[in-house]
Structures are given as C-alpha cells and as structure tokens.
Amino acid sequence: AASDVYKRQFMVGRDVLPLPLFYISLYVNGRLVEGKLRVAVQTSSPAARRSLNVEKNALRGIIYPLAIRMWENGRPSTEDIRDFKAEATSQLKTRFDDLVKEVFIESIL
C-alpha cells in the first residue's frame, strides 16, 4: 500500500527508533573526507523500541565504527552503503537479539 511505502521512506512509526546524527571526518590519502549519516532502527515492537531507547549509547558504539568504515575509501558507494546496512543489522541483531528487525539509513550527506 502507498502508506507503507511512505512510512518506510520517512521512518515514521511507533516501532522505529531514530538515532542522533553521526558526523564523519577522516583523512583518506591525505584528503579530508567528511559526511553526515542519519540512521534509524526498525524494532520488533513498541516495547522493543523503549528497551533500545535506553541503549542508544550502545547502539551508537556499534554503528559509529561501521559508519567510519563506510567512508574509509572516500564517499560511500552503493555497495559500501549496502554492506553497512547488512553489517549494522547483523551486529545489532547479535547484540540485541529479537529487538531489532532492520537498520535504515535516513540520509547520507
């Protein structure tokens, strides 16, 4: 349904936990590469969202190194982004079991 597409595109819903903006700044081959990344976690339920909300620092601790890796060769390619999402989802599911369904990228700048 059109409303489902809208919800996924704009990360709206009681089961979605948006994370604070990640700022990326590193040197790649002597050149400064900077970026911003906004991520949201699709949780399995409103209760799972509440549980993960108090774990935001742990979530950031998992996501941030993966975000840095996504930029380590310069601006992320489509493949880098796909790998980031898969690895972030996998690591969060490993740590938080059935609370996490998927990781979404809301924006990359």
N, C-alpha and C positions, 0 to 999 in steps of 0.2 A: 504494500500500500504506500501511497505517496507520503503519508505521515511517518511511516517507518524510515523512509529514506531521509526525511527532514530531521528526525530525531538523531539518526546516526551522524548525519553531516554536521550538526551543530552541537553534538554531545549534550543533549538535554535528557533528563530523566532522573528518577529517584535512585537508580542503580549506578549512576555514573559519578565517579569521584575525580574532579579536575585537580591537577597538581599545580603548584606555583610554577611560574615561568623559569626555565633553565637558560642561563646565559653561558655561551661557549666562547672562549677566547684562547687561542693557542697559535703557536708558530708552526707552519708547515713549510719546510725547505726555505727557512729564513723569511717567510712571508706571513704576516698576521692574518689569521682566519677567524672571523667572528660570526656568531649566529645566535639565534634565539629559538627555543623549542618549547612548545606547549603540548603537554601530554595529559590524557585523561584515561582512567582505568574503568573499564566496564566490569562491575562487580556482579555477583550472582544474586544479590537481593539487597533491599534497603538495609537490612541488619548487617550484611557483609560490608556495605558502604560505611556504616557507622563504625564498625570494627576497624576498617582500614584507615578511616579518617584520623584516628589517634596514632596510627603507624606511619604518618606522612614522612617523617624523617627517615625511617627505614626504606620506604618506597623511593624517596629521593636518593638514598645511598645506593640503591640498586640501579636506578635509571641514569643517574648522572655519569658514571663511568662508561656506560653504553652509549650515551649521547656524545661524550668526548671521542670515543672510538668511531662514531659515525662521521665525525668531522676530521679525523686524523689525516685524511688524504686531500683535504680541501672541502669544498662544498659537497654535501652528500648527493650521491647518485640515487636513482630509483632503487637499485639493488642494495645500496647502503641502508636506505630507509626501510626496505622490506626486511633486511637482516636485523636491523634494530628492533622493529616491531616483534619479530619472531623471538629473538633472544630475550627482550624485555618481558614478553608474555610468558615465556618458558621459565625465566628466573623468578618472576612474581608468583607463578603457579607453584613452583617448587617451594618457595618460602611460605606462601600463604594458602596453600592447598586449594580448596574449592571456593575460596572467597573471590578469586579473580577469574573472569572469563576471557578478557582480551585487553590489550593496550591499544589506544588510539592516539594518533598524532593529530592534534587540533590545528597546529600551524608550525611551519618552519620558515624562519626569516634569515 
